[in-house]
Amino acid sequence: MTGKYNNVLELVGNTPLVRLNRINQDIPGEVYAKLECFNPGHSTKDRIALHIIEEAEKKGLLTPGATIVETTSGNTGFAVAMVSIVKGYKCILAVSDKTKAEKIAYLKALGAKVFICPANVPADDPRSYYEVAKRIAAETPNSIYINQYFNLGNTEAHYLTTGPEIWAQTEGKITHLIGCTGTGGTLTGSGRFIKEQNPDVKVIGVDAYGSILKKYHETGEVDPNEIYSYQIEGMGKNLVPGALDFSVVDKFVKVSDEESAYTTRELALKEGLMVGYTSGAATQALKQLSASGEFDENSVVAVLFPDHGSRYITKVFSDEWMAEQGFSNSKLNGLESRATV
Ligand code: PMP
């Protein structure tokens, strides 16, 4: 490595695997975090945006001046906007009107054109962000719709990069891979590669209360009564994502908004890791799995940390927000922020 690059996209991937030392004191074996915030767009989604767009280029679907369309205001939106800028494409994102102004400003700063669509209409309503994105992609020549929940290029990006990196970084000693699932691309793409090397590795998905994934994995059914809203963004789903390869997952663990919030803050205060809410959720699952006897002294556990904590300053890192949710900071095991005013 020379530290000299031709453009920012050459920095996508090859993220560090960092050992956790304090948060897991009661857990036997070694625990590592795969720090996806080291991607240039600060999340794991840089990998899928780059892979899907470069595959479309190889197939001749995109020529100079092309347009890339997607529906998210989250990490995928940032990643698609970043890749589009560097490659000289236009980026159009259809987002819900619940999206915070701050996030829209971030997407616009990266050159994206943002369409704000009503959140309170069914997905098949012509005004929904899904339908708006589909229509824009259909009507715009020389365009592609990323459609991350159903695009197998999402899972493939992690099969080709994240999985091989973790396998090499643990020198093939990994015994457990743990990660939150939204589209399922990160966990099942990397998990599929790792299981091909060693089928005994356990791949464990993390799901939110209010999401269907755990139940669907166990029963093949979706119970609409079990769908309700929750605070952790980016994980869990109210539909079955086509990008999620359920056959790779050994089991799902459910985590709560509240415990995941404490654990996210604990990661900052105990490990110096300023990471996002789903990194805390995955670490919360690690704790629950440990309490149920999942690990022994030979365990080598890799936990996927999808993004950076800076995106959650007004949420999980805000004492006011925590109080509004009815979460109490006193549960941070005596740890407190050292800041004084
Ligand atoms: N955490 C965050 C913050 C995310 O934005 C996402 C993506 N929706 C995930 C976890 C889950 O990743 P995946 O979509 O690959 O399952």
Residues whose N, C-alpha, C, O or C-beta is under 5 A from the ligand:
A	BS01	PMP	G74 N75 C180 T181 G182 T183 G184 G185 T186 L187 E233 G234 M235 G276 T278 P306 D307
